[in-house]
Amino acid sequence: MARTGFYQSSLTKKYVMALAGLFLITFLFVHLGINLLVLCKGSANYEARELFNIAAHFMGTNVLIKIFEVVLFGGFIIHIIYGFVLQIQNWMARPKRYKKENFSFTSPFSKFMIHTGIIIFIFLIIHLFDFYFKAKIYGDVKEVIYDGKHYHDLGLLVIDKFQHLGFVIFYVVILIFLGFHLHHAFQSVFQSLGLNHPRYMPVLKTISLIISIILPLGFMIIPLVIYFGNY
Amino acid sequence: MNLTLKIWRQKDAKAKGKFVTYKINDISPDCSFLEMLDILNEQLVEKDEEPVAFDHDCREGICGTCSLYINGRPHGPDEAVTTCQLHMRKFKDGDTIVIEPWRAKPFPVIKDLIVDRYAFDKIIQAGGYISVNTGGVPDANAIPVPKEKADLSMDAASCIGCGACVAACKNASAMLFVSAKVSQLALLPQGKTEAKRRVQKMVAKMDELGFGNCTNTYACEAECPKEISVENIARMNREFLGAKIGGNKKEK
């Protein structure tokens, strides 16, 4: 067949999509782990937000992490672009739609991956402007000193943000959609890569369900605790 | 049973097509779905109208000729049957039944409810075979085949190529069909020799014909009249990945 320009088979695109997605899930775990530190209140050994600010400082300055940051952005961009390309091809494969659409008894979340994906994508941009760009570009973040060293008080930025109820609700709602996306995403990776097995697939589906609950729930705890707790 | 039918009518491949509503009365619940359409057609002929064109052949669920997208489901509301095996007792008196052709870019409508499924033949021609020169009949036990593999291969081979998977898929993907055809051969020693080349050629042809991509929704498996498992899709993904990584030089 004629392979003009950039040709990739549908399966190759699926592999890339799956691997990029799996990578993004691992990122979410790291992201959650560090974020939860913001909830650590001060004690005799350290000040409030100290652990979070030091961790954020490490993530922002360590050379290896900085290289990985580029890889991470690449992962996001690839996952998003491939998602759109695959979806457009899928729409094109059925130019004339049905009058009475399919209502097969299958996972409802799998049918709306592009929709939940777009919601998460829009959120991602807002989220980056809220925190990442603020810290990296504008630099209008207060400084704190621990043991004579200067750190950005990013923890304060987070806590200030989540004093507004609207913001808290916005994050919680978006995170529910992230859960829908993840519910199909994780187990789907193994099907796409052909790594399925009748014995392990039910286990992977259970893990997928657990991930889709604990990741969004973990992230949700942060705005909720900040808003309702005394921060 | 008295029914209202909303049927897609399209004069030929180029015509625009539209839904036409028909009332049909006194249908027995024991009547098959295609017999019900036969009755409708007889009434249309008597009225000097053009009968509804639909595909059918064996009418016992093995040839893969019948199609029809009935009330949002390929082969209608029953599980694991083709349209010809569907009976009117699955509907209620007074129901409105929407009957549409398969909708997919590679399956253009020829007339009314008949679509051109030649795309599937093209995929088979691309590699869905074993190249064996003619010769004497080989001894049945000359090549040992494990029972489990033979069973899996037989399950995959039960695909009748009706196209319900494509019709059911929200992406009009042909993955279930192609993976069943890849699997039935790749699982057996006779098919192993050409397995790497086969999977690449069949996938390339599938893409070229304009079928959609798989998003692991599994509507295909849910609607397949032969209950072909999506494990075949995973097997094809595995075979293809293996062929890309461990295969010989690029296939032309």
Chai-1 contact restraints between the chains, C-beta under 6 A:
chainA,res_idxA,chainB,res_idxB,connection_type,confidence,min_distance_angstrom,max_distance_angstrom,comment,restraint_id
A,M1,B,A204,contact,1.0,0.0,6.0,A-B,restraint_1
A,M1,B,E208,contact,1.0,0.0,6.0,A-B,restraint_2
A,S9,B,V203,contact,1.0,0.0,6.0,A-B,restraint_3
A,S9,B,D207,contact,1.0,0.0,6.0,A-B,restraint_4
A,S10,B,D207,contact,1.0,0.0,6.0,A-B,restraint_5
A,S10,B,N213,contact,1.0,0.0,6.0,A-B,restraint_6
A,L11,B,V203,contact,1.0,0.0,6.0,A-B,restraint_7
A,L11,B,F240,contact,1.0,0.0,6.0,A-B,restraint_8
A,L86,B,N213,contact,1.0,0.0,6.0,A-B,restraint_9
A,Q89,B,N213,contact,1.0,0.0,6.0,A-B,restraint_10
A,N90,B,N171,contact,1.0,0.0,6.0,A-B,restraint_11
A,N90,B,G212,contact,1.0,0.0,6.0,A-B,restraint_12
A,N90,B,N213,contact,1.0,0.0,6.0,A-B,restraint_13
A,A93,B,K105,contact,1.0,0.0,6.0,A-B,restraint_14
A,A93,B,N171,contact,1.0,0.0,6.0,A-B,restraint_15
A,A93,B,A172,contact,1.0,0.0,6.0,A-B,restraint_16
A,A93,B,G210,contact,1.0,0.0,6.0,A-B,restraint_17
A,A93,B,F211,contact,1.0,0.0,6.0,A-B,restraint_18
A,A93,B,G212,contact,1.0,0.0,6.0,A-B,restraint_19
A,R94,B,R103,contact,1.0,0.0,6.0,A-B,restraint_20
A,R94,B,A104,contact,1.0,0.0,6.0,A-B,restraint_21
A,R94,B,A172,contact,1.0,0.0,6.0,A-B,restraint_22
A,P95,B,K105,contact,1.0,0.0,6.0,A-B,restraint_23
A,K96,B,R103,contact,1.0,0.0,6.0,A-B,restraint_24
A,Y98,B,E100,contact,1.0,0.0,6.0,A-B,restraint_25
A,Y98,B,R103,contact,1.0,0.0,6.0,A-B,restraint_26
A,K99,B,V98,contact,1.0,0.0,6.0,A-B,restraint_27
A,K100,B,N71,contact,1.0,0.0,6.0,A-B,restraint_28
A,K100,B,G72,contact,1.0,0.0,6.0,A-B,restraint_29
A,K100,B,V98,contact,1.0,0.0,6.0,A-B,restraint_30
A,E101,B,G72,contact,1.0,0.0,6.0,A-B,restraint_31
A,N102,B,G72,contact,1.0,0.0,6.0,A-B,restraint_32
A,N102,B,A168,contact,1.0,0.0,6.0,A-B,restraint_33
A,F103,B,G72,contact,1.0,0.0,6.0,A-B,restraint_34
A,S104,B,A168,contact,1.0,0.0,6.0,A-B,restraint_35
A,S104,B,A219,contact,1.0,0.0,6.0,A-B,restraint_36
A,S104,B,A222,contact,1.0,0.0,6.0,A-B,restraint_37
A,S104,B,E223,contact,1.0,0.0,6.0,A-B,restraint_38
A,F105,B,A222,contact,1.0,0.0,6.0,A-B,restraint_39
A,T106,B,T217,contact,1.0,0.0,6.0,A-B,restraint_40
A,T106,B,Y218,contact,1.0,0.0,6.0,A-B,restraint_41
A,T106,B,A219,contact,1.0,0.0,6.0,A-B,restraint_42
A,T106,B,A222,contact,1.0,0.0,6.0,A-B,restraint_43
A,S110,B,T217,contact,1.0,0.0,6.0,A-B,restraint_44
A,K111,B,T217,contact,1.0,0.0,6.0,A-B,restraint_45
A,S188,B,N216,contact,1.0,0.0,6.0,A-B,restraint_46
A,Q191,B,N216,contact,1.0,0.0,6.0,A-B,restraint_47
A,Q191,B,A234,contact,1.0,0.0,6.0,A-B,restraint_48
A,G194,B,A234,contact,1.0,0.0,6.0,A-B,restraint_49
A,G194,B,N237,contact,1.0,0.0,6.0,A-B,restraint_50
A,G194,B,R238,contact,1.0,0.0,6.0,A-B,restraint_51
A,G194,B,L241,contact,1.0,0.0,6.0,A-B,restraint_52
A,N196,B,A234,contact,1.0,0.0,6.0,A-B,restraint_53
